[in-house]
């Protein structure tokens, strides 16, 4: 009997989730439970909230965000959950919204087995949920997204480990111009520790992107990858990975296009100093979009945090992204770059003051005009627990 690859992928993913839940349920503990709360109030001014090439209307208003953070850590079990809500009030009422976000992770280490289960939930609008809205003229399209990421690994020897991780992501929109979609992936891996400061791994990704508006439409991706992680110095860590992937597209009315091979990579250099934290990263991976497509996206980014004093810090970010969709139909993402700088000042052990500026530039395929955006934020935040 011929097996359905999609059914096999779902069955393996469900089994991975159930196994993670069973193992984690036996280890839950509230002995070290810690709950922290904060609330932030920010005023903001946005010159182009929809990233339109022409006819942009300036948006200004306030964002109020209460947040609750829960942690429960023991030598063998780690629990973390962050839940926040945002009340957005602007001069243009069609942008007003109440958004919610949640990020959770529960992990346990045993003698031979390690298991973890992460999850996210987002109820917001496309202004914050999407990498790009591709110029869609929709002021506040509602978005609902959720994901689950189970992981399990087995220690073969003190230096060798087998692992299996999965990810399921679902996104849906309250609009007929956008396409609901889901992605699911499974990644088996083998990791070997060469020295206390160096380890390497080999993995194989199997992923499916499926627009939910098309019954048979989908994009399948599969390919191997190698990774190396090294602590170069006590303060400098490097993570390098690269590989190849084969992608096949189905439009629902034909057997599907031929498999297309391409290269992917991910690199990360992080430096943690007494006053500076620097992260330099470069990635090339499949990126899903809300218009029913998925393309390779290359991202180059730099983030620097400098502490002038224990109370005053500067955060600078810059990134450049470009998509391999240039040969596709007009209206797809071509390139985008962002730059931002923000100051944070600790007024007391409970109060902070922040201000930031962000500039964004975006081009789409088949369009000569670019979209530009200037975003300014100023605000305060309060923490219930006093910090050292």
C-alpha positions, 0 to 999 in steps of 0.5 A: 500500500502506498503511503501519503507523504502528507499523512506520514508527516502529520502522523510523525509530528503528532506523535512527537507532540504527544511524546513531548507532552507526556514526558513534560507532564511528569516533570512539572513543578511549581516550587520555583515559580516566579511571576513578574508583571510590567506595563509600558506606555508609548506614544508613536508617530508613523509616516507610512503605516502600510508601506505604500509607494504613494498616498501614505497618511501619517499615523500617530497615537499611543500603545499601552502594553501590559505583560506577564512573565512566568518562569519556573526553573530547576536543574532539570526542568525549565518553564517560561511563558510571556503573555502580553496585550496591546491597546492601540489607539490612533488618530485614524480609528480604523487602525485601532486594535487590541492585540495579544501575544503569548510565547511559552516553552517547557523543557526537561533534561533526563539521564538519556533523554531531553524533551521540550515543547514551545508554542506561540499565539498571536492575535494582531493585525498585518501591520505587526504580524507580517514581514511585508504587506506587499503594498496591500491597501488594508488598514487593519486586517486581523491576523490569527497565528499560532505555532507549536515546536516539539523537540526530543533527543537521545544521548547515544554516548557522552559525545553523540546525540540523536534529535528530532524537532518539528514545527507547525505554524498556522496563519489566517487573515480576516481579508479576502485579499490575503491567503491563509496558510500553514507550514509544517516541518520535521528535522532529524539530526545527529550532533557530535561534541568534538571538544568542550568548546566545539560541536558539529551536527548534520540534519535533514529538513522536510517542510511543507508550505500550504496555502489554505485557499487552494486545496492541492496547492503547496510548496515542498522543501527537503535538504541536508545541512551541516552546522558548527558551533564554537566558543572562540573566546570566553566572550565570542561565540560562532554558529555556522551552518550551510546546506542545499535544499530542493523545492517543488511547487504545486499549483493544484492543477498540474503534477507539479514543477520539477525539483529546484535545488538551491543553497541555504545558510545560517551564521551567527557571531555573538560577542558579550562584553562588559559594556557591549553586546554585538550580534552579526548574523546572515541567513538564507531560508524559505520565507512564507508570505500572506499572498499564497507564496514562499520564496528564499529570503536572504537576511544580513543583520547587525545588532549592537547594545552599548551600556554607557552606565548601568542605567543608560544604554543604546540599542542599534539595529540594521538589516538588509533583506532580499528575496529570490522572487525577482523572476516571479509575478509583479508585486512580490518582495524584492528588497528591504532594509531597516535601521533603528536606534533606541535609548533606554534609561533606568529611572529607578529600580522599577521605572524605565524611559525609552525612545527610538527611531526606525527607518524602513525602505522596501521595493517590490518586483515590477514596480519602480517606486519604493516605499519608505517609513519613519517611525518614532516612539517615546514612552515609559514602563513600570515593573512590579518587581524591583531589579538589581 
